[in-house]
């Protein structure tokens, strides 16, 4: 493990799932990541958020993490899916330790909760064997369910004041419902995810990523990788302390 310089994560999911924002919170940064090709040469983005999956996304605030972006493949894009699967297989099995991907974060936004599990998600979890690399599903933009809750309460005949009073409780019930639905659908697949995390208020600079880090670490198949992740992450000093004590 001493030879591994970076903790490498592939971030997947459709466009506008909040992927970049999550990476910023994980790395305690408000800046955009720098982008490098596989040879370490800096790549200048077009600004449209479209990256080659092979490109490395690195934040100056925490260069210990290297991220790859799947760029939101859709169900109909066979070529894009094949490129993604080839990348996953190559980087999961490579003998070059610094090219290994160590975890995959699959983002599903709650802004589009009625399309939480589409053909694209089912295709990935049925056809993409990630081997020993754990896939964690991230329910993103959970805060959007607040407005959904208010609308549903208004439809039930409540006043605006009453709806706002009960909206948080309703939001939690909606989150439970959609999380259960996503788990049920993906657990039926051939290669189901290892874990599920719900992320709140990621648009806030002070957002807490502890549960995401903890869940990812728990599914590492080697203690050395757990240690690498915990030491690399900057979002929770408490997590570093808890890990040190437990070991």
Secondary structure, 3 states (H helix, E strand, C coil): CCCCCCEEEEEEECCCCCHHHHHHHHCCCCCCCEEECCCCCEECCCCCCCCCCCCEEEECCEEEEEEEECCCCCCCCHHHHHHHHHHHHHHHHCCCHHHCCCEEEEEEEHHHHHHCCCHHHHHHHHHCCCCCCEEEEEEECHHHHHHHHHHHHHHCCCCHHHHHHHHHHHHHHHHHHHHHHHHHHHHCCCCCCCEEEECCCCCCCCCCCHHHHHHHHHCCCCHHHHHHHHHHCCCCHHHHHHHHHHC
